[in-house]
Amino acid sequence: MKLTQKIRIKPTTEQSKVLWVLSEKCRLIYNFALKERMYAWDIDNEYVSYNKQQNDLPKLKQEYPEYK
């Protein structure tokens, strides 16, 4: 059974730049969240839940307006 279909896109140069910047921002947010979880587990043996990190996102967006 085929559940997905690959579609090849051909973005313009400007669109490629926007996609690259967006993917970099997503990567940085993901890595920040992962580091927070790893640090909390290594130092305090505490689990940081997805919901806690999701609720912290608005504060992060206020601190760094480029992530809005």
C-alpha positions as CSV (number, residue, x, y, z in Angstrom):
1,M,0.0,0.0,0.0
2,K,1.4,3.4,-1.0
3,L,0.8,6.0,1.8
4,T,2.9,8.8,0.5
5,Q,3.8,10.3,-2.8
6,K,7.0,12.2,-3.5
7,I,6.5,15.4,-5.4
8,R,9.5,17.2,-6.9
9,I,9.3,21.0,-6.5
10,K,11.4,23.4,-8.5
11,P,11.6,26.6,-6.4
12,T,13.1,29.8,-7.7
13,T,16.3,31.1,-6.2
14,E,14.4,33.4,-3.9
15,Q,12.1,30.7,-2.7
16,S,15.1,28.4,-2.1
17,K,16.6,31.0,0.2
18,V,13.3,31.4,2.1
19,L,13.0,27.6,2.5
20,W,16.6,27.3,3.7
21,V,16.2,30.1,6.3
22,L,12.9,28.4,7.5
23,S,14.5,25.0,7.8
24,E,17.5,26.5,9.7
25,K,15.1,28.1,12.2
26,C,13.2,24.9,12.7
27,R,16.4,23.0,13.2
28,L,17.6,25.5,15.8
29,I,14.3,25.3,17.7
30,Y,14.4,21.5,17.6
31,N,18.0,21.3,18.8
32,F,17.3,23.9,21.6
33,A,14.4,21.8,22.8
34,L,16.4,18.6,22.6
35,K,19.3,20.2,24.6
36,E,16.8,21.3,27.2
37,R,15.5,17.8,27.7
38,M,19.0,16.3,27.7
39,Y,20.3,18.8,30.2
40,A,17.3,18.4,32.6
41,W,17.8,14.6,32.5
42,D,21.5,14.7,33.0
43,I,21.6,17.2,35.8
44,D,18.3,16.8,37.7
45,N,17.1,13.4,36.4
46,E,13.8,15.2,35.5
47,Y,11.7,14.6,32.5
48,V,10.7,17.7,30.4
49,S,7.4,17.1,28.7
50,Y,6.4,18.1,25.2
51,N,3.5,20.2,26.8
52,K,5.9,22.1,28.9
53,Q,8.1,23.0,26.0
54,Q,5.1,23.8,23.9
55,N,3.8,26.2,26.6
56,D,7.3,27.8,26.7
57,L,7.3,28.6,23.0
58,P,5.4,32.0,23.3
59,K,8.1,33.2,25.8
60,L,10.8,32.1,23.4
61,K,9.1,33.9,20.5
62,Q,9.0,37.1,22.6
63,E,12.7,36.8,23.4
64,Y,13.6,36.1,19.7
65,P,11.1,37.9,17.4
66,E,12.6,36.3,14.3
67,Y,10.8,33.1,15.3
68,K,7.3,34.5,15.1
